[in-house]
Amino acid sequence: MTRVAIKQIPKSVSAALTHKIHHHRRQPHHPYIIQMYKVIVTESSIWIVTELCCDGELFDEKSRLSEDETRIIFG
């Protein structure tokens, strides 16, 4: 059994999200990018099913990364 995260987004605020979902689906699997398994569209919401990351948030320890730290993470 795979544990997943499910996010619900109201369609009223999802105009820019459609573009991001499209590009995310086209990306190959990468160890530093959350894997998106499924997108479910209903009349009022968009539901996104992604892999569950249990190791905390990127900004748990501080609110802003230095440029050097950012290069290491996203480089």
PDB file of N, H, CA, C and O in Angstrom:
ATOM      1  N   MET A   1       0.843  -1.172   0.000  1.00  0.00           N
ATOM      2  CA  MET A   1       0.000   0.000   0.000  1.00  0.00           C
ATOM      3  C   MET A   1       0.895   1.245   0.000  1.00  0.00           C
ATOM      4  O   MET A   1       1.850   1.331   0.772  1.00  0.00           O
ATOM      5  N   THR A   2       0.581   2.196  -0.862  1.00  0.00           N
ATOM      6  H   THR A   2      -0.195   2.127  -1.489  1.00  0.00           H
ATOM      7  CA  THR A   2       1.326   3.440  -0.964  1.00  0.00           C
ATOM      8  C   THR A   2       0.546   4.553  -0.284  1.00  0.00           C
ATOM      9  O   THR A   2      -0.633   4.759  -0.572  1.00  0.00           O
ATOM     10  N   ARG A   3       1.198   5.261   0.610  1.00  0.00           N
ATOM     11  H   ARG A   3       2.156   5.094   0.844  1.00  0.00           H
ATOM     12  CA  ARG A   3       0.555   6.417   1.254  1.00  0.00           C
ATOM     13  C   ARG A   3       0.729   7.620   0.342  1.00  0.00           C
ATOM     14  O   ARG A   3       1.804   7.824  -0.223  1.00  0.00           O
ATOM     15  N   VAL A   4      -0.325   8.418   0.197  1.00  0.00           N
ATOM     16  H   VAL A   4      -1.197   8.252   0.657  1.00  0.00           H
ATOM     17  CA  VAL A   4      -0.299   9.565  -0.696  1.00  0.00           C
ATOM     18  C   VAL A   4      -0.817  10.799   0.024  1.00  0.00           C
ATOM     19  O   VAL A   4      -1.427  10.711   1.089  1.00  0.00           O
ATOM     20  N   ALA A   5      -0.563  11.939  -0.578  1.00  0.00           N
ATOM     21  H   ALA A   5      -0.068  12.011  -1.443  1.00  0.00           H
ATOM     22  CA  ALA A   5      -1.123  13.208  -0.109  1.00  0.00           C
ATOM     23  C   ALA A   5      -2.178  13.623  -1.132  1.00  0.00           C
ATOM     24  O   ALA A   5      -1.977  13.464  -2.336  1.00  0.00           O
ATOM     25  N   ILE A   6      -3.296  14.154  -0.654  1.00  0.00           N
ATOM     26  H   ILE A   6      -3.460  14.283   0.324  1.00  0.00           H
ATOM     27  CA  ILE A   6      -4.360  14.609  -1.541  1.00  0.00           C
ATOM     28  C   ILE A   6      -4.647  16.070  -1.227  1.00  0.00           C
ATOM     29  O   ILE A   6      -4.904  16.435  -0.079  1.00  0.00           O
ATOM     30  N   LYS A   7      -4.600  16.886  -2.249  1.00  0.00           N
ATOM     31  H   LYS A   7      -4.392  16.589  -3.181  1.00  0.00           H
ATOM     32  CA  LYS A   7      -4.855  18.318  -2.074  1.00  0.00           C
ATOM     33  C   LYS A   7      -6.083  18.697  -2.891  1.00  0.00           C
ATOM     34  O   LYS A   7      -6.199  18.334  -4.062  1.00  0.00           O
ATOM     35  N   GLN A   8      -6.993  19.427  -2.267  1.00  0.00           N
ATOM     36  H   GLN A   8      -6.899  19.722  -1.316  1.00  0.00           H
ATOM     37  CA  GLN A   8      -8.196  19.900  -2.943  1.00  0.00           C
ATOM     38  C   GLN A   8      -8.039  21.393  -3.212  1.00  0.00           C
ATOM     39  O   GLN A   8      -7.712  22.164  -2.310  1.00  0.00           O
ATOM     40  N   ILE A   9      -8.272  21.786  -4.442  1.00  0.00           N
ATOM     41  H   ILE A   9      -8.538  21.159  -5.175  1.00  0.00           H
ATOM     42  CA  ILE A   9      -8.184  23.192  -4.823  1.00  0.00           C
ATOM     43  C   ILE A   9      -9.505  23.583  -5.472  1.00  0.00           C
ATOM     44  O   ILE A   9      -9.937  22.931  -6.422  1.00  0.00           O
ATOM     45  N   PRO A  10     -10.152  24.632  -4.980  1.00  0.00           N
ATOM     46  CA  PRO A  10     -11.402  25.071  -5.613  1.00  0.00           C
ATOM     47  C   PRO A  10     -11.138  25.526  -7.044  1.00  0.00           C
ATOM     48  O   PRO A  10     -10.136  26.187  -7.315  1.00  0.00           O
ATOM     49  N   LYS A  11     -12.032  25.173  -7.951  1.00  0.00           N
ATOM     50  H   LYS A  11     -12.846  24.636  -7.731  1.00  0.00           H
ATOM     51  CA  LYS A  11     -11.857  25.555  -9.353  1.00  0.00           C
ATOM     52  C   LYS A  11     -11.822  27.067  -9.530  1.00  0.00           C
ATOM     53  O   LYS A  11     -11.229  27.561 -10.489  1.00  0.00           O
ATOM     54  N   SER A  12     -12.440  27.799  -8.633  1.00  0.00           N
ATOM     55  H   SER A  12     -12.922  27.397  -7.854  1.00  0.00           H
ATOM     56  CA  SER A  12     -12.480  29.255  -8.758  1.00  0.00           C
ATOM     57  C   SER A  12     -11.100  29.896  -8.658  1.00  0.00           C
ATOM     58  O   SER A  12     -10.913  31.017  -9.130  1.00  0.00           O
ATOM     59  N   VAL A  13     -10.140  29.216  -8.060  1.00  0.00           N
ATOM     60  H   VAL A  13     -10.292  28.305  -7.677  1.00  0.00           H
ATOM     61  CA  VAL A  13      -8.780  29.773  -7.930  1.00  0.00           C
ATOM     62  C   VAL A  13      -7.756  28.945  -8.699  1.00  0.00           C
ATOM     63  O   VAL A  13      -6.559  29.040  -8.431  1.00  0.00           O
ATOM     64  N   SER A  14      -8.209  28.146  -9.638  1.00  0.00           N
ATOM     65  H   SER A  14      -9.182  28.069  -9.855  1.00  0.00           H
ATOM     66  CA  SER A  14      -7.308  27.182 -10.258  1.00  0.00           C
ATOM     67  C   SER A  14      -6.868  27.530 -11.679  1.00  0.00           C
ATOM     68  O   SER A  14      -6.264  26.685 -12.339  1.00  0.00           O
ATOM     69  N   ALA A  15      -7.139  28.713 -12.168  1.00  0.00           N
ATOM     70  H   ALA A  15      -7.629  29.400 -11.631  1.00  0.00           H
ATOM     71  CA  ALA A  15      -6.790  29.050 -13.551  1.00  0.00           C
ATOM     72  C   ALA A  15      -5.293  28.876 -13.829  1.00  0.00           C
ATOM     73  O   ALA A  15      -4.924  28.250 -14.823  1.00  0.00           O
ATOM     74  N   ALA A  16      -4.447  29.408 -12.987  1.00  0.00           N
ATOM     75  H   ALA A  16      -4.747  29.917 -12.179  1.00  0.00           H
ATOM     76  CA  ALA A  16      -2.993  29.287 -13.189  1.00  0.00           C
ATOM     77  C   ALA A  16      -2.507  27.875 -12.878  1.00  0.00           C
ATOM     78  O   ALA A  16      -1.463  27.453 -13.375  1.00  0.00           O
ATOM     79  N   LEU A  17      -3.247  27.155 -12.072  1.00  0.00           N
ATOM     80  H   LEU A  17      -4.095  27.497 -11.668  1.00  0.00           H
ATOM     81  CA  LEU A  17      -2.852  25.805 -11.678  1.00  0.00           C
ATOM     82  C   LEU A  17      -2.867  24.842 -12.858  1.00  0.00           C
ATOM     83  O   LEU A  17      -2.030  23.941 -12.922  1.00  0.00           O
ATOM     84  N   THR A  18      -3.785  25.006 -13.782  1.00  0.00           N
ATOM     85  H   THR A  18      -4.465  25.737 -13.730  1.00  0.00           H
ATOM     86  CA  THR A  18      -3.894  24.119 -14.940  1.00  0.00           C
ATOM     87  C   THR A  18      -2.590  24.091 -15.729  1.00  0.00           C
ATOM     88  O   THR A  18      -2.133  23.026 -16.144  1.00  0.00           O
ATOM     89  N   HIS A  19      -2.003  25.244 -15.931  1.00  0.00           N
ATOM     90  H   HIS A  19      -2.374  26.109 -15.594  1.00  0.00           H
ATOM     91  CA  HIS A  19      -0.735  25.352 -16.652  1.00  0.00           C
ATOM     92  C   HIS A  19       0.377  24.616 -15.898  1.00  0.00           C
ATOM     93  O   HIS A  19       1.174  23.903 -16.507  1.00  0.00           O
ATOM     94  N   LYS A  20       0.428  24.787 -14.584  1.00  0.00           N
ATOM     95  H   LYS A  20      -0.220  25.366 -14.089  1.00  0.00           H
ATOM     96  CA  LYS A  20       1.460  24.142 -13.774  1.00  0.00           C
ATOM     97  C   LYS A  20       1.305  22.622 -13.776  1.00  0.00           C
ATOM     98  O   LYS A  20       2.298  21.896 -13.831  1.00  0.00           O
ATOM     99  N   ILE A  21       0.065  22.142 -13.716  1.00  0.00           N
ATOM    100  H   ILE A  21      -0.741  22.732 -13.671  1.00  0.00           H
ATOM    101  CA  ILE A  21      -0.186  20.702 -13.746  1.00  0.00           C
ATOM    102  C   ILE A  21       0.293  20.121 -15.072  1.00  0.00           C
ATOM    103  O   ILE A  21       0.926  19.065 -15.101  1.00  0.00           O
ATOM    104  N   HIS A  22      -0.005  20.806 -16.154  1.00  0.00           N
ATOM    105  H   HIS A  22      -0.519  21.664 -16.130  1.00  0.00           H
ATOM    106  CA  HIS A  22       0.411  20.346 -17.476  1.00  0.00           C
ATOM    107  C   HIS A  22       1.936  20.174 -17.547  1.00  0.00           C
ATOM    108  O   HIS A  22       2.424  19.154 -18.035  1.00  0.00           O
ATOM    109  N   HIS A  23       2.668  21.152 -17.070  1.00  0.00           N
ATOM    110  H   HIS A  23       2.271  21.980 -16.674  1.00  0.00           H
ATOM    111  CA  HIS A  23       4.132  21.083 -17.118  1.00  0.00           C
ATOM    112  C   HIS A  23       4.685  20.051 -16.142  1.00  0.00           C
ATOM    113  O   HIS A  23       5.682  19.391 -16.434  1.00  0.00           O
ATOM    114  N   HIS A  24       4.048  19.910 -14.996  1.00  0.00           N
ATOM    115  H   HIS A  24       3.238  20.446 -14.759  1.00  0.00           H
ATOM    116  CA  HIS A  24       4.499  18.922 -14.022  1.00  0.00           C
ATOM    117  C   HIS A  24       4.355  17.507 -14.585  1.00  0.00           C
ATOM    118  O   HIS A  24       5.220  16.659 -14.366  1.00  0.00           O
ATOM    119  N   ARG A  25       3.279  17.257 -15.300  1.00  0.00           N
ATOM    120  H   ARG A  25       2.576  17.946 -15.478  1.00  0.00           H
ATOM    121  CA  ARG A  25       3.056  15.937 -15.897  1.00  0.00           C
ATOM    122  C   ARG A  25       4.103  15.602 -16.952  1.00  0.00           C
ATOM    123  O   ARG A  25       4.413  14.430 -17.160  1.00  0.00           O
ATOM    124  N   ARG A  26       4.644  16.602 -17.613  1.00  0.00           N
ATOM    125  H   ARG A  26       4.392  17.555 -17.444  1.00  0.00           H
ATOM    126  CA  ARG A  26       5.615  16.381 -18.678  1.00  0.00           C
ATOM    127  C   ARG A  26       7.025  16.142 -18.146  1.00  0.00           C
ATOM    128  O   ARG A  26       7.895  15.684 -18.888  1.00  0.00           O
ATOM    129  N   GLN A  27       7.262  16.447 -16.866  1.00  0.00           N
ATOM    130  H   GLN A  27       6.556  16.819 -16.263  1.00  0.00           H
ATOM    131  CA  GLN A  27       8.594  16.274 -16.287  1.00  0.00           C
ATOM    132  C   GLN A  27       8.866  14.803 -15.991  1.00  0.00           C
ATOM    133  O   GLN A  27       7.979  14.095 -15.515  1.00  0.00           O
ATOM    134  N   PRO A  28      10.075  14.342 -16.267  1.00  0.00           N
ATOM    135  CA  PRO A  28      10.429  12.973 -15.869  1.00  0.00           C
ATOM    136  C   PRO A  28      10.554  12.903 -14.346  1.00  0.00           C
ATOM    137  O   PRO A  28      10.701  13.929 -13.682  1.00  0.00           O
ATOM    138  N   HIS A  29      10.495  11.704 -13.806  1.00  0.00           N
ATOM    139  H   HIS A  29      10.375  10.870 -14.346  1.00  0.00           H
ATOM    140  CA  HIS A  29      10.626  11.547 -12.356  1.00  0.00           C
ATOM    141  C   HIS A  29      11.988  12.065 -11.907  1.00  0.00           C
ATOM    142  O   HIS A  29      13.012  11.757 -12.517  1.00  0.00           O
ATOM    143  N   HIS A  30      11.990  12.849 -10.840  1.00  0.00           N
ATOM    144  H   HIS A  30      11.159  13.099 -10.345  1.00  0.00           H
ATOM    145  CA  HIS A  30      13.216  13.420 -10.295  1.00  0.00           C
ATOM    146  C   HIS A  30      13.179  13.235  -8.783  1.00  0.00           C
ATOM    147  O   HIS A  30      12.121  13.427  -8.182  1.00  0.00           O
ATOM    148  N   PRO A  31      14.280  12.874  -8.147  1.00  0.00           N
ATOM    149  CA  PRO A  31      14.257  12.603  -6.712  1.00  0.00           C
ATOM    150  C   PRO A  31      13.920  13.809  -5.846  1.00  0.00           C
ATOM    151  O   PRO A  31      13.527  13.634  -4.692  1.00  0.00           O
ATOM    152  N   TYR A  32      14.061  15.036  -6.364  1.00  0.00           N
ATOM    153  H   TYR A  32      14.380  15.179  -7.301  1.00  0.00           H
ATOM    154  CA  TYR A  32      13.791  16.222  -5.563  1.00  0.00           C
ATOM    155  C   TYR A  32      12.474  16.905  -5.925  1.00  0.00           C
ATOM    156  O   TYR A  32      12.182  17.994  -5.430  1.00  0.00           O
ATOM    157  N   ILE A  33      11.683  16.273  -6.783  1.00  0.00           N
ATOM    158  H   ILE A  33      11.920  15.389  -7.186  1.00  0.00           H
ATOM    159  CA  ILE A  33      10.385  16.831  -7.158  1.00  0.00           C
ATOM    160  C   ILE A  33       9.320  15.813  -6.796  1.00  0.00           C
ATOM    161  O   ILE A  33       9.433  14.636  -7.138  1.00  0.00           O
ATOM    162  N   ILE A  34       8.291  16.266  -6.108  1.00  0.00           N
ATOM    163  H   ILE A  34       8.200  17.222  -5.830  1.00  0.00           H
ATOM    164  CA  ILE A  34       7.204  15.381  -5.701  1.00  0.00           C
ATOM    165  C   ILE A  34       6.558  14.767  -6.936  1.00  0.00           C
ATOM    166  O   ILE A  34       6.282  15.458  -7.917  1.00  0.00           O
ATOM    167  N   GLN A  35       6.323  13.472  -6.875  1.00  0.00           N
ATOM    168  H   GLN A  35       6.546  12.911  -6.078  1.00  0.00           H
ATOM    169  CA  GLN A  35       5.678  12.754  -7.974  1.00  0.00           C
ATOM    170  C   GLN A  35       4.166  12.978  -7.907  1.00  0.00           C
ATOM    171  O   GLN A  35       3.551  12.769  -6.861  1.00  0.00           O
ATOM    172  N   MET A  36       3.575  13.399  -9.017  1.00  0.00           N
ATOM    173  H   MET A  36       4.075  13.569  -9.867  1.00  0.00           H
ATOM    174  CA  MET A  36       2.135  13.592  -9.090  1.00  0.00           C
ATOM    175  C   MET A  36       1.540  12.343  -9.730  1.00  0.00           C
ATOM    176  O   MET A  36       1.867  12.002 -10.867  1.00  0.00           O
ATOM    177  N   TYR A  37       0.659  11.659  -8.985  1.00  0.00           N
ATOM    178  H   TYR A  37       0.394  11.936  -8.062  1.00  0.00           H
ATOM    179  CA  TYR A  37       0.092  10.410  -9.466  1.00  0.00           C
ATOM    180  C   TYR A  37      -1.187  10.603 -10.279  1.00  0.00           C
ATOM    181  O   TYR A  37      -1.389   9.937 -11.294  1.00  0.00           O
ATOM    182  N   LYS A  38      -2.038  11.505  -9.835  1.00  0.00           N
ATOM    183  H   LYS A  38      -1.874  12.046  -9.010  1.00  0.00           H
ATOM    184  CA  LYS A  38      -3.343  11.619 -10.481  1.00  0.00           C
ATOM    185  C   LYS A  38      -3.927  13.005 -10.234  1.00  0.00           C
ATOM    186  O   LYS A  38      -3.691  13.618  -9.193  1.00  0.00           O
ATOM    187  N   VAL A  39      -4.693  13.488 -11.208  1.00  0.00           N
ATOM    188  H   VAL A  39      -4.886  12.991 -12.054  1.00  0.00           H
ATOM    189  CA  VAL A  39      -5.453  14.728 -11.075  1.00  0.00           C
ATOM    190  C   VAL A  39      -6.909  14.380 -11.349  1.00  0.00           C
ATOM    191  O   VAL A  39      -7.236  13.828 -12.399  1.00  0.00           O
ATOM    192  N   ILE A  40      -7.773  14.701 -10.409  1.00  0.00           N
ATOM    193  H   ILE A  40      -7.507  15.149  -9.556  1.00  0.00           H
ATOM    194  CA  ILE A  40      -9.199  14.417 -10.537  1.00  0.00           C
ATOM    195  C   ILE A  40      -9.934  15.749 -10.563  1.00  0.00           C
ATOM    196  O   ILE A  40      -9.783  16.571  -9.659  1.00  0.00           O
ATOM    197  N   VAL A  41     -10.727  15.954 -11.600  1.00  0.00           N
ATOM    198  H   VAL A  41     -10.850  15.286 -12.334  1.00  0.00           H
ATOM    199  CA  VAL A  41     -11.468  17.203 -11.757  1.00  0.00           C
ATOM    200  C   VAL A  41     -12.943  16.920 -11.533  1.00  0.00           C
ATOM    201  O   VAL A  41     -13.530  16.061 -12.190  1.00  0.00           O
ATOM    202  N   THR A  42     -13.535  17.656 -10.598  1.00  0.00           N
ATOM    203  H   THR A  42     -13.057  18.354 -10.064  1.00  0.00           H
ATOM    204  CA  THR A  42     -14.978  17.565 -10.364  1.00  0.00           C
ATOM    205  C   THR A  42     -15.597  18.905 -10.746  1.00  0.00           C
ATOM    206  O   THR A  42     -14.902  19.809 -11.210  1.00  0.00           O
ATOM    207  N   GLU A  43     -16.874  19.023 -10.552  1.00  0.00           N
ATOM    208  H   GLU A  43     -17.439  18.289 -10.175  1.00  0.00           H
ATOM    209  CA  GLU A  43     -17.571  20.251 -10.927  1.00  0.00           C
ATOM    210  C   GLU A  43     -17.044  21.471 -10.173  1.00  0.00           C
ATOM    211  O   GLU A  43     -16.976  22.565 -10.733  1.00  0.00           O
ATOM    212  N   SER A  44     -16.672  21.287  -8.914  1.00  0.00           N
ATOM    213  H   SER A  44     -16.727  20.398  -8.459  1.00  0.00           H
ATOM    214  CA  SER A  44     -16.271  22.441  -8.102  1.00  0.00           C
ATOM    215  C   SER A  44     -14.799  22.459  -7.690  1.00  0.00           C
ATOM    216  O   SER A  44     -14.308  23.486  -7.221  1.00  0.00           O
ATOM    217  N   SER A  45     -14.088  21.341  -7.857  1.00  0.00           N
ATOM    218  H   SER A  45     -14.487  20.507  -8.238  1.00  0.00           H
ATOM    219  CA  SER A  45     -12.717  21.263  -7.328  1.00  0.00           C
ATOM    220  C   SER A  45     -11.784  20.503  -8.259  1.00  0.00           C
ATOM    221  O   SER A  45     -12.205  19.760  -9.146  1.00  0.00           O
ATOM    222  N   ILE A  46     -10.498  20.724  -8.015  1.00  0.00           N
ATOM    223  H   ILE A  46     -10.155  21.328  -7.295  1.00  0.00           H
ATOM    224  CA  ILE A  46      -9.449  19.910  -8.616  1.00  0.00           C
ATOM    225  C   ILE A  46      -8.748  19.206  -7.451  1.00  0.00           C
ATOM    226  O   ILE A  46      -8.321  19.847  -6.490  1.00  0.00           O
ATOM    227  N   TRP A  47      -8.638  17.889  -7.550  1.00  0.00           N
ATOM    228  H   TRP A  47      -8.985  17.368  -8.330  1.00  0.00           H
ATOM    229  CA  TRP A  47      -7.996  17.077  -6.528  1.00  0.00           C
ATOM    230  C   TRP A  47      -6.682  16.563  -7.100  1.00  0.00           C
ATOM    231  O   TRP A  47      -6.663  15.966  -8.176  1.00  0.00           O
ATOM    232  N   ILE A  48      -5.592  16.791  -6.388  1.00  0.00           N
ATOM    233  H   ILE A  48      -5.608  17.276  -5.513  1.00  0.00           H
ATOM    234  CA  ILE A  48      -4.279  16.356  -6.851  1.00  0.00           C
ATOM    235  C   ILE A  48      -3.746  15.307  -5.878  1.00  0.00           C
ATOM    236  O   ILE A  48      -3.651  15.551  -4.675  1.00  0.00           O
ATOM    237  N   VAL A  49      -3.401  14.141  -6.415  1.00  0.00           N
ATOM    238  H   VAL A  49      -3.478  13.944  -7.392  1.00  0.00           H
ATOM    239  CA  VAL A  49      -2.861  13.045  -5.616  1.00  0.00           C
ATOM    240  C   VAL A  49      -1.361  12.979  -5.886  1.00  0.00           C
ATOM    241  O   VAL A  49      -0.940  12.766  -7.023  1.00  0.00           O
ATOM    242  N   THR A  50      -0.564  13.160  -4.847  1.00  0.00           N
ATOM    243  H   THR A  50      -0.907  13.333  -3.923  1.00  0.00           H
ATOM    244  CA  THR A  50       0.892  13.165  -4.980  1.00  0.00           C
ATOM    245  C   THR A  50       1.518  12.195  -3.981  1.00  0.00           C
ATOM    246  O   THR A  50       0.855  11.695  -3.072  1.00  0.00           O
ATOM    247  N   GLU A  51       2.805  11.947  -4.173  1.00  0.00           N
ATOM    248  H   GLU A  51       3.343  12.354  -4.912  1.00  0.00           H
ATOM    249  CA  GLU A  51       3.507  11.132  -3.191  1.00  0.00           C
ATOM    250  C   GLU A  51       3.532  11.891  -1.869  1.00  0.00           C
ATOM    251  O   GLU A  51       3.527  13.121  -1.844  1.00  0.00           O
ATOM    252  N   LEU A  52       3.557  11.152  -0.797  1.00  0.00           N
ATOM    253  H   LEU A  52       3.561  10.153  -0.818  1.00  0.00           H
ATOM    254  CA  LEU A  52       3.572  11.732   0.535  1.00  0.00           C
ATOM    255  C   LEU A  52       5.014  11.927   0.981  1.00  0.00           C
ATOM    256  O   LEU A  52       5.809  10.987   0.950  1.00  0.00           O
ATOM    257  N   CYS A  53       5.349  13.124   1.390  1.00  0.00           N
ATOM    258  H   CYS A  53       4.704  13.888   1.415  1.00  0.00           H
ATOM    259  CA  CYS A  53       6.694  13.427   1.891  1.00  0.00           C
ATOM    260  C   CYS A  53       6.588  13.670   3.388  1.00  0.00           C
ATOM    261  O   CYS A  53       5.984  14.650   3.824  1.00  0.00           O
ATOM    262  N   CYS A  54       7.166  12.793   4.157  1.00  0.00           N
ATOM    263  H   CYS A  54       7.657  11.997   3.802  1.00  0.00           H
ATOM    264  CA  CYS A  54       7.023  12.845   5.614  1.00  0.00           C
ATOM    265  C   CYS A  54       8.213  13.475   6.325  1.00  0.00           C
ATOM    266  O   CYS A  54       8.258  13.486   7.555  1.00  0.00           O
ATOM    267  N   ASP A  55       9.165  13.991   5.584  1.00  0.00           N
ATOM    268  H   ASP A  55       9.130  13.982   4.585  1.00  0.00           H
ATOM    269  CA  ASP A  55      10.382  14.504   6.213  1.00  0.00           C
ATOM    270  C   ASP A  55      10.307  15.970   6.578  1.00  0.00           C
ATOM    271  O   ASP A  55      11.338  16.560   6.901  1.00  0.00           O
ATOM    272  N   GLY A  56       9.147  16.583   6.543  1.00  0.00           N
ATOM    273  H   GLY A  56       8.309  16.104   6.280  1.00  0.00           H
ATOM    274  CA  GLY A  56       9.017  17.982   6.914  1.00  0.00           C
ATOM    275  C   GLY A  56       8.996  18.887   5.700  1.00  0.00           C
ATOM    276  O   GLY A  56       9.089  18.439   4.557  1.00  0.00           O
ATOM    277  N   GLU A  57       8.874  20.155   5.978  1.00  0.00           N
ATOM    278  H   GLU A  57       8.798  20.519   6.907  1.00  0.00           H
ATOM    279  CA  GLU A  57       8.810  21.168   4.934  1.00  0.00           C
ATOM    280  C   GLU A  57      10.195  21.752   4.672  1.00  0.00           C
ATOM    281  O   GLU A  57      11.068  21.714   5.539  1.00  0.00           O
ATOM    282  N   LEU A  58      10.384  22.284   3.486  1.00  0.00           N
ATOM    283  H   LEU A  58       9.674  22.315   2.782  1.00  0.00           H
ATOM    284  CA  LEU A  58      11.650  22.910   3.124  1.00  0.00           C
ATOM    285  C   LEU A  58      11.968  24.078   4.059  1.00  0.00           C
ATOM    286  O   LEU A  58      13.134  24.322   4.370  1.00  0.00           O
ATOM    287  N   PHE A  59      10.945  24.794   4.504  1.00  0.00           N
ATOM    288  H   PHE A  59       9.998  24.596   4.251  1.00  0.00           H
ATOM    289  CA  PHE A  59      11.164  25.988   5.316  1.00  0.00           C
ATOM    290  C   PHE A  59      10.906  25.752   6.801  1.00  0.00           C
ATOM    291  O   PHE A  59      10.633  26.712   7.521  1.00  0.00           O
ATOM    292  N   ASP A  60      10.980  24.515   7.289  1.00  0.00           N
ATOM    293  H   ASP A  60      11.201  23.735   6.704  1.00  0.00           H
ATOM    294  CA  ASP A  60      10.749  24.243   8.706  1.00  0.00           C
ATOM    295  C   ASP A  60      11.757  24.972   9.601  1.00  0.00           C
ATOM    296  O   ASP A  60      11.388  25.462  10.669  1.00  0.00           O
ATOM    297  N   GLU A  61      13.004  25.049   9.184  1.00  0.00           N
ATOM    298  H   GLU A  61      13.304  24.651   8.317  1.00  0.00           H
ATOM    299  CA  GLU A  61      14.035  25.599  10.046  1.00  0.00           C
ATOM    300  C   GLU A  61      14.202  27.103   9.907  1.00  0.00           C
ATOM    301  O   GLU A  61      14.513  27.777  10.889  1.00  0.00           O
ATOM    302  N   LYS A  62      14.006  27.636   8.732  1.00  0.00           N
ATOM    303  H   LYS A  62      13.753  27.088   7.934  1.00  0.00           H
ATOM    304  CA  LYS A  62      14.137  29.068   8.541  1.00  0.00           C
ATOM    305  C   LYS A  62      13.242  29.504   7.393  1.00  0.00           C
ATOM    306  O   LYS A  62      12.819  28.680   6.582  1.00  0.00           O
ATOM    307  N   SER A  63      12.957  30.778   7.324  1.00  0.00           N
ATOM    308  H   SER A  63      13.301  31.447   7.982  1.00  0.00           H
ATOM    309  CA  SER A  63      11.983  31.231   6.331  1.00  0.00           C
ATOM    310  C   SER A  63      12.604  31.571   4.981  1.00  0.00           C
ATOM    311  O   SER A  63      11.878  31.666   3.991  1.00  0.00           O
ATOM    312  N   ARG A  64      13.923  31.759   4.905  1.00  0.00           N
ATOM    313  H   ARG A  64      14.513  31.682   5.709  1.00  0.00           H
ATOM    314  CA  ARG A  64      14.540  32.133   3.638  1.00  0.00           C
ATOM    315  C   ARG A  64      15.889  31.442   3.482  1.00  0.00           C
ATOM    316  O   ARG A  64      16.683  31.387   4.421  1.00  0.00           O
ATOM    317  N   LEU A  65      16.136  30.918   2.287  1.00  0.00           N
ATOM    318  H   LEU A  65      15.491  30.963   1.525  1.00  0.00           H
ATOM    319  CA  LEU A  65      17.414  30.276   2.006  1.00  0.00           C
ATOM    320  C   LEU A  65      18.370  31.277   1.370  1.00  0.00           C
ATOM    321  O   LEU A  65      17.949  32.196   0.668  1.00  0.00           O
ATOM    322  N   SER A  66      19.655  31.090   1.623  1.00  0.00           N
ATOM    323  H   SER A  66      19.998  30.343   2.194  1.00  0.00           H
ATOM    324  CA  SER A  66      20.649  31.931   0.953  1.00  0.00           C
ATOM    325  C   SER A  66      20.748  31.483  -0.500  1.00  0.00           C
ATOM    326  O   SER A  66      20.263  30.410  -0.859  1.00  0.00           O
ATOM    327  N   GLU A  67      21.372  32.301  -1.325  1.00  0.00           N
ATOM    328  H   GLU A  67      21.765  33.173  -1.032  1.00  0.00           H
ATOM    329  CA  GLU A  67      21.535  31.948  -2.740  1.00  0.00           C
ATOM    330  C   GLU A  67      22.366  30.676  -2.894  1.00  0.00           C
ATOM    331  O   GLU A  67      22.069  29.843  -3.750  1.00  0.00           O
ATOM    332  N   ASP A  68      23.407  30.519  -2.068  1.00  0.00           N
ATOM    333  H   ASP A  68      23.648  31.195  -1.372  1.00  0.00           H
ATOM    334  CA  ASP A  68      24.243  29.316  -2.143  1.00  0.00           C
ATOM    335  C   ASP A  68      23.456  28.063  -1.754  1.00  0.00           C
ATOM    336  O   ASP A  68      23.584  27.027  -2.407  1.00  0.00           O
ATOM    337  N   GLU A  69      22.642  28.148  -0.692  1.00  0.00           N
ATOM    338  H   GLU A  69      22.539  28.989  -0.161  1.00  0.00           H
ATOM    339  CA  GLU A  69      21.818  27.006  -0.284  1.00  0.00           C
ATOM    340  C   GLU A  69      20.809  26.644  -1.375  1.00  0.00           C
ATOM    341  O   GLU A  69      20.561  25.468  -1.640  1.00  0.00           O
ATOM    342  N   THR A  70      20.240  27.658  -1.992  1.00  0.00           N
ATOM    343  H   THR A  70      20.441  28.613  -1.776  1.00  0.00           H
ATOM    344  CA  THR A  70      19.258  27.444  -3.064  1.00  0.00           C
ATOM    345  C   THR A  70      19.896  26.730  -4.244  1.00  0.00           C
ATOM    346  O   THR A  70      19.290  25.824  -4.817  1.00  0.00           O
ATOM    347  N   ARG A  71      21.108  27.120  -4.616  1.00  0.00           N
ATOM    348  H   ARG A  71      21.600  27.856  -4.151  1.00  0.00           H
ATOM    349  CA  ARG A  71      21.819  26.471  -5.720  1.00  0.00           C
ATOM    350  C   ARG A  71      22.034  24.982  -5.429  1.00  0.00           C
ATOM    351  O   ARG A  71      21.871  24.142  -6.314  1.00  0.00           O
ATOM    352  N   ILE A  72      22.396  24.666  -4.196  1.00  0.00           N
ATOM    353  H   ILE A  72      22.529  25.348  -3.477  1.00  0.00           H
ATOM    354  CA  ILE A  72      22.656  23.271  -3.822  1.00  0.00           C
ATOM    355  C   ILE A  72      21.373  22.452  -3.937  1.00  0.00           C
ATOM    356  O   ILE A  72      21.390  21.352  -4.491  1.00  0.00           O
ATOM    357  N   ILE A  73      20.270  22.973  -3.423  1.00  0.00           N
ATOM    358  H   ILE A  73      20.256  23.866  -2.973  1.00  0.00           H
ATOM    359  CA  ILE A  73      19.010  22.244  -3.423  1.00  0.00           C
ATOM    360  C   ILE A  73      18.425  22.104  -4.819  1.00  0.00           C
ATOM    361  O   ILE A  73      18.015  21.012  -5.212  1.00  0.00           O
ATOM    362  N   PHE A  74      18.383  23.203  -5.574  1.00  0.00           N
ATOM    363  H   PHE A  74      18.717  24.090  -5.254  1.00  0.00           H
ATOM    364  CA  PHE A  74      17.689  23.212  -6.858  1.00  0.00           C
ATOM    365  C   PHE A  74      18.619  23.066  -8.056  1.00  0.00           C
ATOM    366  O   PHE A  74      18.155  22.991  -9.194  1.00  0.00           O
ATOM    367  N   GLY A  75      19.918  23.026  -7.814  1.00  0.00           N
ATOM    368  H   GLY A  75      20.295  23.088  -6.890  1.00  0.00           H
ATOM    369  CA  GLY A  75      20.878  22.918  -8.911  1.00  0.00           C
ATOM    370  C   GLY A  75      20.880  21.588  -9.487  1.00  0.00           C
ATOM    371  O   GLY A  75      21.632  21.322 -10.424  1.00  0.00           O
TER     372      GLY A  75
END
